[in-house]
Amino acid sequence: MPDGVLTGRDLVLSALDELMRELPAAEGWENPDLDRYLEAFAALLGSIENAYANTGRPVPQDPWQLVAEALRGARWYE
């Protein structure tokens, strides 16, 4: 990991670790339970290009980064 920058699988593992730390309180999460979270995760992955276009950001070319960001984004995606 050059200069402490996460890449590849470590990006996803870091996102999962972050979610697990937040989960007991799930404060501010739009989707605080598993069924709502997974529904949002699936919906976000299904329209990921639109989600990035709506924020003016390019879709990551690294699939690991895309999954990590979708895992984090599913907390609030409607």
mmJSON file of the N, C-alpha and C atoms, coordinates in Angstrom:
{"data_MODEL":{"atom_site":{
"group_PDB":["ATOM","ATOM","ATOM","ATOM","ATOM","ATOM","ATOM","ATOM","ATOM","ATOM","ATOM","ATOM","ATOM","ATOM","ATOM","ATOM","ATOM","ATOM","ATOM","ATOM","ATOM","ATOM","ATOM","ATOM","ATOM","ATOM","ATOM","ATOM","ATOM","ATOM","ATOM","ATOM","ATOM","ATOM","ATOM","ATOM","ATOM","ATOM","ATOM","ATOM","ATOM","ATOM","ATOM","ATOM","ATOM","ATOM","ATOM","ATOM","ATOM","ATOM","ATOM","ATOM","ATOM","ATOM","ATOM","ATOM","ATOM","ATOM","ATOM","ATOM","ATOM","ATOM","ATOM","ATOM","ATOM","ATOM","ATOM","ATOM","ATOM","ATOM","ATOM","ATOM","ATOM","ATOM","ATOM","ATOM","ATOM","ATOM","ATOM","ATOM","ATOM","ATOM","ATOM","ATOM","ATOM","ATOM","ATOM","ATOM","ATOM","ATOM","ATOM","ATOM","ATOM","ATOM","ATOM","ATOM","ATOM","ATOM","ATOM","ATOM","ATOM","ATOM","ATOM","ATOM","ATOM","ATOM","ATOM","ATOM","ATOM","ATOM","ATOM","ATOM","ATOM","ATOM","ATOM","ATOM","ATOM","ATOM","ATOM","ATOM","ATOM","ATOM","ATOM","ATOM","ATOM","ATOM","ATOM","ATOM","ATOM","ATOM","ATOM","ATOM","ATOM","ATOM","ATOM","ATOM","ATOM","ATOM","ATOM","ATOM","ATOM","ATOM","ATOM","ATOM","ATOM","ATOM","ATOM","ATOM","ATOM","ATOM","ATOM","ATOM","ATOM","ATOM","ATOM","ATOM","ATOM","ATOM","ATOM","ATOM","ATOM","ATOM","ATOM","ATOM","ATOM","ATOM","ATOM","ATOM","ATOM","ATOM","ATOM","ATOM","ATOM","ATOM","ATOM","ATOM","ATOM","ATOM","ATOM","ATOM","ATOM","ATOM","ATOM","ATOM","ATOM","ATOM","ATOM","ATOM","ATOM","ATOM","ATOM","ATOM","ATOM","ATOM","ATOM","ATOM","ATOM","ATOM","ATOM","ATOM","ATOM","ATOM","ATOM","ATOM","ATOM","ATOM","ATOM","ATOM","ATOM","ATOM","ATOM","ATOM","ATOM","ATOM","ATOM","ATOM","ATOM","ATOM","ATOM","ATOM","ATOM","ATOM","ATOM","ATOM","ATOM","ATOM","ATOM","ATOM","ATOM","ATOM","ATOM","ATOM","ATOM","ATOM"],
"id":[1,2,3,4,5,6,7,8,9,10,11,12,13,14,15,16,17,18,19,20,21,22,23,24,25,26,27,28,29,30,31,32,33,34,35,36,37,38,39,40,41,42,43,44,45,46,47,48,49,50,51,52,53,54,55,56,57,58,59,60,61,62,63,64,65,66,67,68,69,70,71,72,73,74,75,76,77,78,79,80,81,82,83,84,85,86,87,88,89,90,91,92,93,94,95,96,97,98,99,100,101,102,103,104,105,106,107,108,109,110,111,112,113,114,115,116,117,118,119,120,121,122,123,124,125,126,127,128,129,130,131,132,133,134,135,136,137,138,139,140,141,142,143,144,145,146,147,148,149,150,151,152,153,154,155,156,157,158,159,160,161,162,163,164,165,166,167,168,169,170,171,172,173,174,175,176,177,178,179,180,181,182,183,184,185,186,187,188,189,190,191,192,193,194,195,196,197,198,199,200,201,202,203,204,205,206,207,208,209,210,211,212,213,214,215,216,217,218,219,220,221,222,223,224,225,226,227,228,229,230,231,232,233,234],
"type_symbol":["N","C","C","N","C","C","N","C","C","N","C","C","N","C","C","N","C","C","N","C","C","N","C","C","N","C","C","N","C","C","N","C","C","N","C","C","N","C","C","N","C","C","N","C","C","N","C","C","N","C","C","N","C","C","N","C","C","N","C","C","N","C","C","N","C","C","N","C","C","N","C","C","N","C","C","N","C","C","N","C","C","N","C","C","N","C","C","N","C","C","N","C","C","N","C","C","N","C","C","N","C","C","N","C","C","N","C","C","N","C","C","N","C","C","N","C","C","N","C","C","N","C","C","N","C","C","N","C","C","N","C","C","N","C","C","N","C","C","N","C","C","N","C","C","N","C","C","N","C","C","N","C","C","N","C","C","N","C","C","N","C","C","N","C","C","N","C","C","N","C","C","N","C","C","N","C","C","N","C","C","N","C","C","N","C","C","N","C","C","N","C","C","N","C","C","N","C","C","N","C","C","N","C","C","N","C","C","N","C","C","N","C","C","N","C","C","N","C","C","N","C","C","N","C","C","N","C","C","N","C","C","N","C","C"],
"label_atom_id":["N","CA","C","N","CA","C","N","CA","C","N","CA","C","N","CA","C","N","CA","C","N","CA","C","N","CA","C","N","CA","C","N","CA","C","N","CA","C","N","CA","C","N","CA","C","N","CA","C","N","CA","C","N","CA","C","N","CA","C","N","CA","C","N","CA","C","N","CA","C","N","CA","C","N","CA","C","N","CA","C","N","CA","C","N","CA","C","N","CA","C","N","CA","C","N","CA","C","N","CA","C","N","CA","C","N","CA","C","N","CA","C","N","CA","C","N","CA","C","N","CA","C","N","CA","C","N","CA","C","N","CA","C","N","CA","C","N","CA","C","N","CA","C","N","CA","C","N","CA","C","N","CA","C","N","CA","C","N","CA","C","N","CA","C","N","CA","C","N","CA","C","N","CA","C","N","CA","C","N","CA","C","N","CA","C","N","CA","C","N","CA","C","N","CA","C","N","CA","C","N","CA","C","N","CA","C","N","CA","C","N","CA","C","N","CA","C","N","CA","C","N","CA","C","N","CA","C","N","CA","C","N","CA","C","N","CA","C","N","CA","C","N","CA","C","N","CA","C","N","CA","C","N","CA","C","N","CA","C","N","CA","C","N","CA","C","N","CA","C","N","CA","C"],
"label_alt_id":[null,null,null,null,null,null,null,null,null,null,null,null,null,null,null,null,null,null,null,null,null,null,null,null,null,null,null,null,null,null,null,null,null,null,null,null,null,null,null,null,null,null,null,null,null,null,null,null,null,null,null,null,null,null,null,null,null,null,null,null,null,null,null,null,null,null,null,null,null,null,null,null,null,null,null,null,null,null,null,null,null,null,null,null,null,null,null,null,null,null,null,null,null,null,null,null,null,null,null,null,null,null,null,null,null,null,null,null,null,null,null,null,null,null,null,null,null,null,null,null,null,null,null,null,null,null,null,null,null,null,null,null,null,null,null,null,null,null,null,null,null,null,null,null,null,null,null,null,null,null,null,null,null,null,null,null,null,null,null,null,null,null,null,null,null,null,null,null,null,null,null,null,null,null,null,null,null,null,null,null,null,null,null,null,null,null,null,null,null,null,null,null,null,null,null,null,null,null,null,null,null,null,null,null,null,null,null,null,null,null,null,null,null,null,null,null,null,null,null,null,null,null,null,null,null,null,null,null,null,null,null,null,null,null],
"label_comp_id":["MET","MET","MET","PRO","PRO","PRO","ASP","ASP","ASP","GLY","GLY","GLY","VAL","VAL","VAL","LEU","LEU","LEU","THR","THR","THR","GLY","GLY","GLY","ARG","ARG","ARG","ASP","ASP","ASP","LEU","LEU","LEU","VAL","VAL","VAL","LEU","LEU","LEU","SER","SER","SER","ALA","ALA","ALA","LEU","LEU","LEU","ASP","ASP","ASP","GLU","GLU","GLU","LEU","LEU","LEU","MET","MET","MET","ARG","ARG","ARG","GLU","GLU","GLU","LEU","LEU","LEU","PRO","PRO","PRO","ALA","ALA","ALA","ALA","ALA","ALA","GLU","GLU","GLU","GLY","GLY","GLY","TRP","TRP","TRP","GLU","GLU","GLU","ASN","ASN","ASN","PRO","PRO","PRO","ASP","ASP","ASP","LEU","LEU","LEU","ASP","ASP","ASP","ARG","ARG","ARG","TYR","TYR","TYR","LEU","LEU","LEU","GLU","GLU","GLU","ALA","ALA","ALA","PHE","PHE","PHE","ALA","ALA","ALA","ALA","ALA","ALA","LEU","LEU","LEU","LEU","LEU","LEU","GLY","GLY","GLY","SER","SER","SER","ILE","ILE","ILE","GLU","GLU","GLU","ASN","ASN","ASN","ALA","ALA","ALA","TYR","TYR","TYR","ALA","ALA","ALA","ASN","ASN","ASN","THR","THR","THR","GLY","GLY","GLY","ARG","ARG","ARG","PRO","PRO","PRO","VAL","VAL","VAL","PRO","PRO","PRO","GLN","GLN","GLN","ASP","ASP","ASP","PRO","PRO","PRO","TRP","TRP","TRP","GLN","GLN","GLN","LEU","LEU","LEU","VAL","VAL","VAL","ALA","ALA","ALA","GLU","GLU","GLU","ALA","ALA","ALA","LEU","LEU","LEU","ARG","ARG","ARG","GLY","GLY","GLY","ALA","ALA","ALA","ARG","ARG","ARG","TRP","TRP","TRP","TYR","TYR","TYR","GLU","GLU","GLU"],
"label_asym_id":["A","A","A","A","A","A","A","A","A","A","A","A","A","A","A","A","A","A","A","A","A","A","A","A","A","A","A","A","A","A","A","A","A","A","A","A","A","A","A","A","A","A","A","A","A","A","A","A","A","A","A","A","A","A","A","A","A","A","A","A","A","A","A","A","A","A","A","A","A","A","A","A","A","A","A","A","A","A","A","A","A","A","A","A","A","A","A","A","A","A","A","A","A","A","A","A","A","A","A","A","A","A","A","A","A","A","A","A","A","A","A","A","A","A","A","A","A","A","A","A","A","A","A","A","A","A","A","A","A","A","A","A","A","A","A","A","A","A","A","A","A","A","A","A","A","A","A","A","A","A","A","A","A","A","A","A","A","A","A","A","A","A","A","A","A","A","A","A","A","A","A","A","A","A","A","A","A","A","A","A","A","A","A","A","A","A","A","A","A","A","A","A","A","A","A","A","A","A","A","A","A","A","A","A","A","A","A","A","A","A","A","A","A","A","A","A","A","A","A","A","A","A","A","A","A","A","A","A","A","A","A","A","A","A"],
"label_entity_id":["1","1","1","1","1","1","1","1","1","1","1","1","1","1","1","1","1","1","1","1","1","1","1","1","1","1","1","1","1","1","1","1","1","1","1","1","1","1","1","1","1","1","1","1","1","1","1","1","1","1","1","1","1","1","1","1","1","1","1","1","1","1","1","1","1","1","1","1","1","1","1","1","1","1","1","1","1","1","1","1","1","1","1","1","1","1","1","1","1","1","1","1","1","1","1","1","1","1","1","1","1","1","1","1","1","1","1","1","1","1","1","1","1","1","1","1","1","1","1","1","1","1","1","1","1","1","1","1","1","1","1","1","1","1","1","1","1","1","1","1","1","1","1","1","1","1","1","1","1","1","1","1","1","1","1","1","1","1","1","1","1","1","1","1","1","1","1","1","1","1","1","1","1","1","1","1","1","1","1","1","1","1","1","1","1","1","1","1","1","1","1","1","1","1","1","1","1","1","1","1","1","1","1","1","1","1","1","1","1","1","1","1","1","1","1","1","1","1","1","1","1","1","1","1","1","1","1","1","1","1","1","1","1","1"],
"label_seq_id":[1,1,1,2,2,2,3,3,3,4,4,4,5,5,5,6,6,6,7,7,7,8,8,8,9,9,9,10,10,10,11,11,11,12,12,12,13,13,13,14,14,14,15,15,15,16,16,16,17,17,17,18,18,18,19,19,19,20,20,20,21,21,21,22,22,22,23,23,23,24,24,24,25,25,25,26,26,26,27,27,27,28,28,28,29,29,29,30,30,30,31,31,31,32,32,32,33,33,33,34,34,34,35,35,35,36,36,36,37,37,37,38,38,38,39,39,39,40,40,40,41,41,41,42,42,42,43,43,43,44,44,44,45,45,45,46,46,46,47,47,47,48,48,48,49,49,49,50,50,50,51,51,51,52,52,52,53,53,53,54,54,54,55,55,55,56,56,56,57,57,57,58,58,58,59,59,59,60,60,60,61,61,61,62,62,62,63,63,63,64,64,64,65,65,65,66,66,66,67,67,67,68,68,68,69,69,69,70,70,70,71,71,71,72,72,72,73,73,73,74,74,74,75,75,75,76,76,76,77,77,77,78,78,78],
"pdbx_PDB_ins_code":[null,null,null,null,null,null,null,null,null,null,null,null,null,null,null,null,null,null,null,null,null,null,null,null,null,null,null,null,null,null,null,null,null,null,null,null,null,null,null,null,null,null,null,null,null,null,null,null,null,null,null,null,null,null,null,null,null,null,null,null,null,null,null,null,null,null,null,null,null,null,null,null,null,null,null,null,null,null,null,null,null,null,null,null,null,null,null,null,null,null,null,null,null,null,null,null,null,null,null,null,null,null,null,null,null,null,null,null,null,null,null,null,null,null,null,null,null,null,null,null,null,null,null,null,null,null,null,null,null,null,null,null,null,null,null,null,null,null,null,null,null,null,null,null,null,null,null,null,null,null,null,null,null,null,null,null,null,null,null,null,null,null,null,null,null,null,null,null,null,null,null,null,null,null,null,null,null,null,null,null,null,null,null,null,null,null,null,null,null,null,null,null,null,null,null,null,null,null,null,null,null,null,null,null,null,null,null,null,null,null,null,null,null,null,null,null,null,null,null,null,null,null,null,null,null,null,null,null,null,null,null,null,null,null],
"Cartn_x":[0.843,0.0,0.893,1.131,2.003,1.394,2.21,1.798,0.503,0.173,-1.019,-2.33,-2.278,-3.489,-4.019,-5.294,-5.901,-6.222,-6.003,-6.333,-6.979,-7.608,-8.151,-9.066,-8.895,-9.729,-9.698,-8.576,-8.466,-9.467,-9.826,-10.857,-12.188,-12.57,-13.84,-13.785,-12.679,-12.548,-12.623,-12.034,-12.09,-13.526,-14.242,-15.635,-16.479,-16.277,-17.03,-16.705,-15.444,-15.044,-15.725,-15.74,-16.397,-17.886,-18.543,-19.976,-20.235,-19.4,-19.586,-19.409,-18.497,-18.319,-19.533,-20.129,-21.283,-22.591,-22.67,-23.931,-24.645,-23.973,-24.722,-25.629,-25.204,-26.034,-26.765,-26.142,-26.684,-27.319,-26.755,-27.295,-27.153,-28.233,-28.228,-28.367,-28.402,-28.573,-30.032,-30.241,-31.582,-32.048,-31.105,-31.402,-30.692,-31.221,-30.514,-30.689,-31.624,-31.747,-31.347,-31.06,-30.441,-31.271,-32.586,-33.374,-33.396,-33.538,-33.528,-32.144,-31.101,-29.742,-29.439,-29.75,-29.464,-30.297,-31.533,-32.367,-31.735,-31.262,-30.614,-29.3,-28.536,-27.27,-27.518,-28.51,-28.841,-29.309,-30.148,-30.64,-29.502,-28.611,-27.475,-26.56,-26.245,-25.399,-26.073,-27.398,-28.134,-28.173,-27.974,-28.015,-26.785,-25.669,-24.456,-23.989,-24.148,-23.72,-24.504,-25.815,-26.645,-26.262,-25.972,-25.59,-24.333,-23.367,-22.151,-22.42,-23.207,-23.527,-24.247,-25.134,-25.883,-24.986,-23.834,-22.906,-21.732,-21.771,-20.725,-19.381,-19.393,-18.133,-18.07,-16.878,-16.745,-16.91,-17.446,-17.565,-16.168,-15.814,-14.477,-14.237,-13.046,-12.685,-12.306,-11.887,-11.504,-12.774,-13.11,-14.335,-14.34,-13.182,-13.119,-13.55,-13.083,-13.461,-14.957,-15.488,-16.916,-17.748,-17.374,-18.102,-17.97,-16.779,-16.572,-17.449,-17.51,-18.329,-19.815,-20.215,-21.617,-21.997,-21.095,-21.361,-21.604,-20.77,-20.939,-22.198,-22.432,-23.571,-24.924,-24.968,-26.25,-26.824,-26.032,-26.552,-27.648,-27.526,-28.439,-29.222,-28.901,-29.525,-30.995,-31.818,-33.257,-33.682],
"Cartn_y":[-1.17,0.0,1.239,1.847,3.005,4.233,4.904,6.144,6.006,4.807,4.622,4.683,4.681,4.745,3.332,3.138,1.822,1.576,0.351,-0.038,-1.413,-1.763,-3.1,-3.551,-4.78,-5.414,-4.651,-4.014,-3.261,-2.104,-1.531,-0.492,-1.031,-2.204,-2.81,-3.221,-3.816,-4.218,-3.007,-1.898,-0.679,-0.153,-0.182,0.269,-0.611,-1.917,-2.83,-2.594,-2.36,-2.075,-0.8,0.215,1.481,1.255,0.498,0.225,-0.563,-1.536,-2.338,-1.495,-0.531,0.36,1.263,1.719,2.617,1.891,0.64,-0.09,-0.103,-0.274,-0.323,0.893,2.056,3.246,3.583,3.344,3.661,5.049,5.96,7.314,8.012,8.581,9.308,8.436,7.127,6.239,6.292,6.439,6.342,4.893,3.956,2.528,1.763,1.853,1.313,-0.187,-0.834,-2.284,-3.016,-4.301,-5.066,-5.088,-5.308,-5.395,-4.066,-2.963,-1.651,-1.334,-1.669,-1.411,-2.205,-3.494,-4.319,-3.881,-3.477,-2.967,-1.708,-0.818,0.406,0.097,-0.856,-1.246,-1.774,-2.646,-3.194,-2.091,-1.191,-0.099,0.827,1.114,1.986,1.342,0.076,-0.603,-0.645,-0.802,-0.866,0.447,1.544,2.856,3.69,3.013,3.684,4.799,4.606,5.649,6.931,6.802,7.982,8.653,7.859,8.416,9.269,8.799,9.583,10.8,10.635,11.759,12.862,12.481,13.464,14.284,13.744,14.473,15.06,14.885,15.46,14.777,13.52,12.784,11.661,11.318,10.184,8.866,7.873,6.535,5.954,5.449,4.867,3.709,3.641,2.538,1.289,1.478,0.363,-0.248,-1.489,-2.092,-2.205,-2.362,-2.41,-1.076,0.013,1.341,1.562,1.134,1.278,0.543,-0.683,-1.465,-0.813,-0.365,0.282,1.526,2.33,3.535,3.201,2.144,1.727,1.203,0.475,0.008,1.195,2.188,3.386,4.16,4.3,5.091,4.48,3.174,2.508,2.908,3.508,3.986,5.016,5.814,6.927,6.865,5.943,5.907,5.554,6.284,5.988,5.503],
"Cartn_z":[0.0,0.0,0.0,-1.166,-1.257,-0.58,0.238,0.893,1.693,2.184,2.996,2.239,0.909,0.097,-0.104,0.256,0.08,-1.385,-1.815,-3.188,-3.16,-4.26,-4.441,-3.321,-2.962,-1.945,-0.626,-0.311,0.944,1.008,-0.14,-0.167,0.339,-0.125,0.275,1.74,2.157,3.561,4.484,4.089,4.883,4.964,3.85,3.842,4.756,4.703,5.561,7.034,7.334,8.71,9.207,8.368,8.711,8.99,8.135,8.316,9.592,9.882,11.092,12.349,12.317,13.475,13.664,12.568,12.633,12.944,12.577,12.619,13.966,15.095,16.357,16.571,16.162,16.324,15.027,13.913,12.581,12.558,13.335,13.401,12.058,11.611,10.356,9.121,9.291,8.151,7.702,6.432,5.859,5.857,5.769,5.659,6.776,8.014,9.167,9.417,8.716,8.923,7.65,7.794,6.713,5.442,5.543,4.316,3.568,4.28,3.609,3.06,3.812,3.359,2.084,2.091,0.906,-0.292,-0.067,-1.156,-1.755,-0.882,-1.358,-2.074,-1.535,-2.161,-3.577,-3.729,-5.05,-5.997,-5.495,-6.338,-6.755,-5.828,-6.14,-7.172,-6.996,-7.991,-9.358,-9.354,-10.621,-11.378,-10.673,-11.335,-10.988,-10.797,-10.323,-11.258,-12.562,-13.5,-13.263,-13.025,-12.762,-11.45,-10.438,-9.136,-9.275,-10.029,-10.234,-11.112,-12.153,-13.035,-12.256,-11.335,-10.548,-9.627,-9.28,-8.419,-9.21,-10.531,-11.372,-11.258,-10.805,-10.653,-11.684,-12.139,-13.059,-12.297,-12.956,-12.373,-12.231,-11.044,-10.864,-11.828,-12.352,-13.243,-12.459,-11.218,-10.36,-9.757,-10.092,-9.563,-8.039,-7.423,-5.963,-5.373,-5.957,-5.473,-5.657,-6.776,-7.047,-5.994,-5.67,-4.668,-3.291,-2.937,-1.638,-1.51,-2.547,-2.499,-2.492,-3.186,-3.16,-1.776,-1.128,0.235,1.166,1.046,1.893,1.497,0.23,-0.259,0.067,0.225,0.507,1.85,2.701,3.979,3.765,2.696,2.491,1.188,0.311,-1.011,-0.921,-1.636,-1.653,-3.012],
"occupancy":[1.0,1.0,1.0,1.0,1.0,1.0,1.0,1.0,1.0,1.0,1.0,1.0,1.0,1.0,1.0,1.0,1.0,1.0,1.0,1.0,1.0,1.0,1.0,1.0,1.0,1.0,1.0,1.0,1.0,1.0,1.0,1.0,1.0,1.0,1.0,1.0,1.0,1.0,1.0,1.0,1.0,1.0,1.0,1.0,1.0,1.0,1.0,1.0,1.0,1.0,1.0,1.0,1.0,1.0,1.0,1.0,1.0,1.0,1.0,1.0,1.0,1.0,1.0,1.0,1.0,1.0,1.0,1.0,1.0,1.0,1.0,1.0,1.0,1.0,1.0,1.0,1.0,1.0,1.0,1.0,1.0,1.0,1.0,1.0,1.0,1.0,1.0,1.0,1.0,1.0,1.0,1.0,1.0,1.0,1.0,1.0,1.0,1.0,1.0,1.0,1.0,1.0,1.0,1.0,1.0,1.0,1.0,1.0,1.0,1.0,1.0,1.0,1.0,1.0,1.0,1.0,1.0,1.0,1.0,1.0,1.0,1.0,1.0,1.0,1.0,1.0,1.0,1.0,1.0,1.0,1.0,1.0,1.0,1.0,1.0,1.0,1.0,1.0,1.0,1.0,1.0,1.0,1.0,1.0,1.0,1.0,1.0,1.0,1.0,1.0,1.0,1.0,1.0,1.0,1.0,1.0,1.0,1.0,1.0,1.0,1.0,1.0,1.0,1.0,1.0,1.0,1.0,1.0,1.0,1.0,1.0,1.0,1.0,1.0,1.0,1.0,1.0,1.0,1.0,1.0,1.0,1.0,1.0,1.0,1.0,1.0,1.0,1.0,1.0,1.0,1.0,1.0,1.0,1.0,1.0,1.0,1.0,1.0,1.0,1.0,1.0,1.0,1.0,1.0,1.0,1.0,1.0,1.0,1.0,1.0,1.0,1.0,1.0,1.0,1.0,1.0,1.0,1.0,1.0,1.0,1.0,1.0,1.0,1.0,1.0,1.0,1.0,1.0,1.0,1.0,1.0,1.0,1.0,1.0],
"B_iso_or_equiv":[0.0,0.0,0.0,0.0,0.0,0.0,0.0,0.0,0.0,0.0,0.0,0.0,0.0,0.0,0.0,0.0,0.0,0.0,0.0,0.0,0.0,0.0,0.0,0.0,0.0,0.0,0.0,0.0,0.0,0.0,0.0,0.0,0.0,0.0,0.0,0.0,0.0,0.0,0.0,0.0,0.0,0.0,0.0,0.0,0.0,0.0,0.0,0.0,0.0,0.0,0.0,0.0,0.0,0.0,0.0,0.0,0.0,0.0,0.0,0.0,0.0,0.0,0.0,0.0,0.0,0.0,0.0,0.0,0.0,0.0,0.0,0.0,0.0,0.0,0.0,0.0,0.0,0.0,0.0,0.0,0.0,0.0,0.0,0.0,0.0,0.0,0.0,0.0,0.0,0.0,0.0,0.0,0.0,0.0,0.0,0.0,0.0,0.0,0.0,0.0,0.0,0.0,0.0,0.0,0.0,0.0,0.0,0.0,0.0,0.0,0.0,0.0,0.0,0.0,0.0,0.0,0.0,0.0,0.0,0.0,0.0,0.0,0.0,0.0,0.0,0.0,0.0,0.0,0.0,0.0,0.0,0.0,0.0,0.0,0.0,0.0,0.0,0.0,0.0,0.0,0.0,0.0,0.0,0.0,0.0,0.0,0.0,0.0,0.0,0.0,0.0,0.0,0.0,0.0,0.0,0.0,0.0,0.0,0.0,0.0,0.0,0.0,0.0,0.0,0.0,0.0,0.0,0.0,0.0,0.0,0.0,0.0,0.0,0.0,0.0,0.0,0.0,0.0,0.0,0.0,0.0,0.0,0.0,0.0,0.0,0.0,0.0,0.0,0.0,0.0,0.0,0.0,0.0,0.0,0.0,0.0,0.0,0.0,0.0,0.0,0.0,0.0,0.0,0.0,0.0,0.0,0.0,0.0,0.0,0.0,0.0,0.0,0.0,0.0,0.0,0.0,0.0,0.0,0.0,0.0,0.0,0.0,0.0,0.0,0.0,0.0,0.0,0.0,0.0,0.0,0.0,0.0,0.0,0.0],
"pdbx_formal_charge":[null,null,null,null,null,null,null,null,null,null,null,null,null,null,null,null,null,null,null,null,null,null,null,null,null,null,null,null,null,null,null,null,null,null,null,null,null,null,null,null,null,null,null,null,null,null,null,null,null,null,null,null,null,null,null,null,null,null,null,null,null,null,null,null,null,null,null,null,null,null,null,null,null,null,null,null,null,null,null,null,null,null,null,null,null,null,null,null,null,null,null,null,null,null,null,null,null,null,null,null,null,null,null,null,null,null,null,null,null,null,null,null,null,null,null,null,null,null,null,null,null,null,null,null,null,null,null,null,null,null,null,null,null,null,null,null,null,null,null,null,null,null,null,null,null,null,null,null,null,null,null,null,null,null,null,null,null,null,null,null,null,null,null,null,null,null,null,null,null,null,null,null,null,null,null,null,null,null,null,null,null,null,null,null,null,null,null,null,null,null,null,null,null,null,null,null,null,null,null,null,null,null,null,null,null,null,null,null,null,null,null,null,null,null,null,null,null,null,null,null,null,null,null,null,null,null,null,null,null,null,null,null,null,null],
"auth_seq_id":[1,1,1,2,2,2,3,3,3,4,4,4,5,5,5,6,6,6,7,7,7,8,8,8,9,9,9,10,10,10,11,11,11,12,12,12,13,13,13,14,14,14,15,15,15,16,16,16,17,17,17,18,18,18,19,19,19,20,20,20,21,21,21,22,22,22,23,23,23,24,24,24,25,25,25,26,26,26,27,27,27,28,28,28,29,29,29,30,30,30,31,31,31,32,32,32,33,33,33,34,34,34,35,35,35,36,36,36,37,37,37,38,38,38,39,39,39,40,40,40,41,41,41,42,42,42,43,43,43,44,44,44,45,45,45,46,46,46,47,47,47,48,48,48,49,49,49,50,50,50,51,51,51,52,52,52,53,53,53,54,54,54,55,55,55,56,56,56,57,57,57,58,58,58,59,59,59,60,60,60,61,61,61,62,62,62,63,63,63,64,64,64,65,65,65,66,66,66,67,67,67,68,68,68,69,69,69,70,70,70,71,71,71,72,72,72,73,73,73,74,74,74,75,75,75,76,76,76,77,77,77,78,78,78],
"auth_comp_id":["MET","MET","MET","PRO","PRO","PRO","ASP","ASP","ASP","GLY","GLY","GLY","VAL","VAL","VAL","LEU","LEU","LEU","THR","THR","THR","GLY","GLY","GLY","ARG","ARG","ARG","ASP","ASP","ASP","LEU","LEU","LEU","VAL","VAL","VAL","LEU","LEU","LEU","SER","SER","SER","ALA","ALA","ALA","LEU","LEU","LEU","ASP","ASP","ASP","GLU","GLU","GLU","LEU","LEU","LEU","MET","MET","MET","ARG","ARG","ARG","GLU","GLU","GLU","LEU","LEU","LEU","PRO","PRO","PRO","ALA","ALA","ALA","ALA","ALA","ALA","GLU","GLU","GLU","GLY","GLY","GLY","TRP","TRP","TRP","GLU","GLU","GLU","ASN","ASN","ASN","PRO","PRO","PRO","ASP","ASP","ASP","LEU","LEU","LEU","ASP","ASP","ASP","ARG","ARG","ARG","TYR","TYR","TYR","LEU","LEU","LEU","GLU","GLU","GLU","ALA","ALA","ALA","PHE","PHE","PHE","ALA","ALA","ALA","ALA","ALA","ALA","LEU","LEU","LEU","LEU","LEU","LEU","GLY","GLY","GLY","SER","SER","SER","ILE","ILE","ILE","GLU","GLU","GLU","ASN","ASN","ASN","ALA","ALA","ALA","TYR","TYR","TYR","ALA","ALA","ALA","ASN","ASN","ASN","THR","THR","THR","GLY","GLY","GLY","ARG","ARG","ARG","PRO","PRO","PRO","VAL","VAL","VAL","PRO","PRO","PRO","GLN","GLN","GLN","ASP","ASP","ASP","PRO","PRO","PRO","TRP","TRP","TRP","GLN","GLN","GLN","LEU","LEU","LEU","VAL","VAL","VAL","ALA","ALA","ALA","GLU","GLU","GLU","ALA","ALA","ALA","LEU","LEU","LEU","ARG","ARG","ARG","GLY","GLY","GLY","ALA","ALA","ALA","ARG","ARG","ARG","TRP","TRP","TRP","TYR","TYR","TYR","GLU","GLU","GLU"],
"auth_asym_id":["A","A","A","A","A","A","A","A","A","A","A","A","A","A","A","A","A","A","A","A","A","A","A","A","A","A","A","A","A","A","A","A","A","A","A","A","A","A","A","A","A","A","A","A","A","A","A","A","A","A","A","A","A","A","A","A","A","A","A","A","A","A","A","A","A","A","A","A","A","A","A","A","A","A","A","A","A","A","A","A","A","A","A","A","A","A","A","A","A","A","A","A","A","A","A","A","A","A","A","A","A","A","A","A","A","A","A","A","A","A","A","A","A","A","A","A","A","A","A","A","A","A","A","A","A","A","A","A","A","A","A","A","A","A","A","A","A","A","A","A","A","A","A","A","A","A","A","A","A","A","A","A","A","A","A","A","A","A","A","A","A","A","A","A","A","A","A","A","A","A","A","A","A","A","A","A","A","A","A","A","A","A","A","A","A","A","A","A","A","A","A","A","A","A","A","A","A","A","A","A","A","A","A","A","A","A","A","A","A","A","A","A","A","A","A","A","A","A","A","A","A","A","A","A","A","A","A","A","A","A","A","A","A","A"],
"auth_atom_id":["N","CA","C","N","CA","C","N","CA","C","N","CA","C","N","CA","C","N","CA","C","N","CA","C","N","CA","C","N","CA","C","N","CA","C","N","CA","C","N","CA","C","N","CA","C","N","CA","C","N","CA","C","N","CA","C","N","CA","C","N","CA","C","N","CA","C","N","CA","C","N","CA","C","N","CA","C","N","CA","C","N","CA","C","N","CA","C","N","CA","C","N","CA","C","N","CA","C","N","CA","C","N","CA","C","N","CA","C","N","CA","C","N","CA","C","N","CA","C","N","CA","C","N","CA","C","N","CA","C","N","CA","C","N","CA","C","N","CA","C","N","CA","C","N","CA","C","N","CA","C","N","CA","C","N","CA","C","N","CA","C","N","CA","C","N","CA","C","N","CA","C","N","CA","C","N","CA","C","N","CA","C","N","CA","C","N","CA","C","N","CA","C","N","CA","C","N","CA","C","N","CA","C","N","CA","C","N","CA","C","N","CA","C","N","CA","C","N","CA","C","N","CA","C","N","CA","C","N","CA","C","N","CA","C","N","CA","C","N","CA","C","N","CA","C","N","CA","C","N","CA","C","N","CA","C","N","CA","C","N","CA","C","N","CA","C","N","CA","C","N","CA","C"],
"pdbx_PDB_model_num":[1,1,1,1,1,1,1,1,1,1,1,1,1,1,1,1,1,1,1,1,1,1,1,1,1,1,1,1,1,1,1,1,1,1,1,1,1,1,1,1,1,1,1,1,1,1,1,1,1,1,1,1,1,1,1,1,1,1,1,1,1,1,1,1,1,1,1,1,1,1,1,1,1,1,1,1,1,1,1,1,1,1,1,1,1,1,1,1,1,1,1,1,1,1,1,1,1,1,1,1,1,1,1,1,1,1,1,1,1,1,1,1,1,1,1,1,1,1,1,1,1,1,1,1,1,1,1,1,1,1,1,1,1,1,1,1,1,1,1,1,1,1,1,1,1,1,1,1,1,1,1,1,1,1,1,1,1,1,1,1,1,1,1,1,1,1,1,1,1,1,1,1,1,1,1,1,1,1,1,1,1,1,1,1,1,1,1,1,1,1,1,1,1,1,1,1,1,1,1,1,1,1,1,1,1,1,1,1,1,1,1,1,1,1,1,1,1,1,1,1,1,1,1,1,1,1,1,1,1,1,1,1,1,1]
}}}
